[in-house]
Amino acid sequence: MRGIAVVTGASSGIGAAAARALADDGWRVLVGARRVDRIEALAAEIRGLAHELDVDDSGSVERFAAFVAAADDDEGGTVGPSRLLVNNAGGAFGWAPVAEADEPQWRAMYETNVLGAVRMIKALLAMLEAHGDGTVVTVGSIAGHEPYPNGAGYNAAKFAVRAVMSAMRQELLGRPVRVCEVDPGMVETEFSLVRFGGDAERAAAVYEGVTPLTAEDVAECIRWVAARPPHVNVDQLVVLARDQAGARQIYRRPLQAD
Ligand SMILES: NC(=O)c1ccc[n+]([C@@H]2O[C@H](COP(=O)([O-])OP(=O)(O)OC[C@H]3O[C@@H](n4cnc5c(N)ncnc54)[C@H](OP(=O)(O)O)[C@@H]3O)[C@@H](O)[C@H]2O)c1
């Protein structure tokens, strides 16, 4: 066994796939999200543990951290020396030019993607460090490298995630914690459904004519980053579909006529 891995936002998409990939790779996986029925089913499938988690809410993060600490106390001696936090909970809300920015949506994106990750790090850093081999893998985005029209609120949040990871990598220099980022391009998950407020047609159009990444493709990157030897820190891993060359350049196959 490798050790204990915490995955946030594990109720769908990349987080759920990462939890499965990590469990297959010998981690004891602890999953969190707001949709508890989903994470409980996942935990049963991967022989992990589940607990409600809203990364926007510091009380919820504290309760989740207590659950992780209890699992660490119970199993610390038996599951292996490594400790991993996958900061995956996040997403985009809305699609509008800066001139029409929806402030509550911008605030929500900063709250979940940036402060959510920071809250989790603050709550779990001591545990990650205590065993002498800790890793944080945060899921950023190509949107944190290249701004695009109508995406500025999400861009700003994911740029901020990169800033936080970079600062922390410098702050923790000399201590046994790796700080890594996996930054995907277009991945077909519930992401677009959430971004467009549940509009399934609009969400489906995002992937039309494209072969996007799957959640499993990104999960494999996370698994690989975490499985490097402790002295190897993969600072940033940017992964895009072959049909995508940057945040804005997407190749779409023409639709076939019947
Ligand atoms: N799909 C893409 O194209 C893409 C590309 C680049 C980066 N990303 C990033 O990848 C990560 C995962 O997204 P995804 O594509 O897998 O989308 P998804 O299918 O919508 O999954 C998002 C996950 O985040 C969780 N979440 C959202 N807000 C939360 C909160 N306040 N507290 C706890 N969990 C929360 C959701 O669970 P609950 O709703 O149950 O809480 C869900 O499990 C996000 O950080 C996203 O920004 C996605």
The ligand as a MOL file (V3000), in Angstrom:
LIG
                    3D

  0  0  0     0  0            999 V3000
M  V30 BEGIN CTAB
M  V30 COUNTS 48 52 0 0 0
M  V30 BEGIN ATOM
M  V30 1 N -13.9770 19.3470 -17.6620 0
M  V30 2 C -13.0760 20.2000 -18.1290 0
M  V30 3 O -13.0800 20.5420 -19.3280 0
M  V30 4 C -12.0010 20.7440 -17.2170 0
M  V30 5 C -10.8610 21.2870 -17.8010 0
M  V30 6 C -9.8670 21.8030 -16.9910 0
M  V30 7 C -9.9970 21.7530 -15.6190 0
M  V30 8 N -11.1100 21.2310 -15.0580 0 CHG=1
M  V30 9 C -11.1830 21.2160 -13.6010 0
M  V30 10 O -11.2860 19.8810 -13.1640 0
M  V30 11 C -11.8970 19.8210 -11.8830 0
M  V30 12 C -12.9900 18.7590 -11.8950 0
M  V30 13 O -13.9750 19.1270 -12.8330 0
M  V30 14 P -14.7750 18.0760 -13.7180 0
M  V30 15 O -14.4580 18.3730 -15.1260 0
M  V30 16 O -14.5780 16.6950 -13.2260 0 CHG=-1
M  V30 17 O -16.2670 18.6070 -13.4750 0
M  V30 18 P -17.5220 17.9590 -12.7150 0
M  V30 19 O -17.8720 16.6530 -13.3410 0
M  V30 20 O -18.5540 19.0320 -12.7000 0
M  V30 21 O -16.9770 17.7000 -11.2460 0
M  V30 22 C -16.7840 18.7380 -10.3090 0
M  V30 23 C -16.6430 18.1330 -8.9440 0
M  V30 24 O -16.3570 19.1890 -8.0170 0
M  V30 25 C -17.2150 19.0320 -6.9090 0
M  V30 26 N -17.4710 20.3110 -6.2740 0
M  V30 27 C -17.9090 21.4580 -6.8380 0
M  V30 28 N -18.0450 22.4080 -5.8910 0
M  V30 29 C -17.6980 21.8340 -4.7120 0
M  V30 30 C -17.6440 22.2900 -3.3680 0
M  V30 31 N -17.9970 23.5390 -3.0390 0
M  V30 32 N -17.2180 21.4340 -2.4250 0
M  V30 33 C -16.8710 20.1830 -2.7340 0
M  V30 34 N -16.9050 19.6790 -3.9660 0
M  V30 35 C -17.3110 20.5070 -4.9420 0
M  V30 36 C -18.4930 18.4150 -7.4700 0
M  V30 37 O -19.1650 17.6790 -6.4410 0
M  V30 38 P -20.5170 18.1090 -5.6720 0
M  V30 39 O -21.2890 18.9640 -6.6200 0
M  V30 40 O -21.1490 16.7980 -5.3540 0
M  V30 41 O -20.0210 18.8300 -4.4540 0
M  V30 42 C -17.9160 17.4380 -8.4780 0
M  V30 43 O -17.5750 16.2310 -7.8580 0
M  V30 44 C -12.3920 21.2480 -11.6040 0
M  V30 45 O -11.4650 21.8910 -10.7520 0
M  V30 46 C -12.3840 21.8940 -12.9850 0
M  V30 47 O -12.2510 23.2940 -12.8950 0
M  V30 48 C -12.1120 20.7060 -15.8240 0
M  V30 END ATOM
M  V30 BEGIN BOND
M  V30 1 1 1 2
M  V30 2 2 2 3
M  V30 3 1 2 4
M  V30 4 1 4 5
M  V30 5 2 4 48
M  V30 6 2 5 6
M  V30 7 1 6 7
M  V30 8 2 7 8
M  V30 9 1 8 9
M  V30 10 1 8 48
M  V30 11 1 9 10
M  V30 12 1 9 46
M  V30 13 1 10 11
M  V30 14 1 11 12
M  V30 15 1 11 44
M  V30 16 1 12 13
M  V30 17 1 13 14
M  V30 18 2 14 15
M  V30 19 1 14 16
M  V30 20 1 14 17
M  V30 21 1 17 18
M  V30 22 2 18 19
M  V30 23 1 18 20
M  V30 24 1 18 21
M  V30 25 1 21 22
M  V30 26 1 22 23
M  V30 27 1 23 24
M  V30 28 1 23 42
M  V30 29 1 24 25
M  V30 30 1 25 26
M  V30 31 1 25 36
M  V30 32 1 26 27
M  V30 33 1 26 35
M  V30 34 2 27 28
M  V30 35 1 28 29
M  V30 36 1 29 30
M  V30 37 2 29 35
M  V30 38 1 30 31
M  V30 39 2 30 32
M  V30 40 1 32 33
M  V30 41 2 33 34
M  V30 42 1 34 35
M  V30 43 1 36 37
M  V30 44 1 36 42
M  V30 45 1 37 38
M  V30 46 2 38 39
M  V30 47 1 38 40
M  V30 48 1 38 41
M  V30 49 1 42 43
M  V30 50 1 44 45
M  V30 51 1 44 46
M  V30 52 1 46 47
M  V30 END BOND
M  V30 END CTAB
M  END
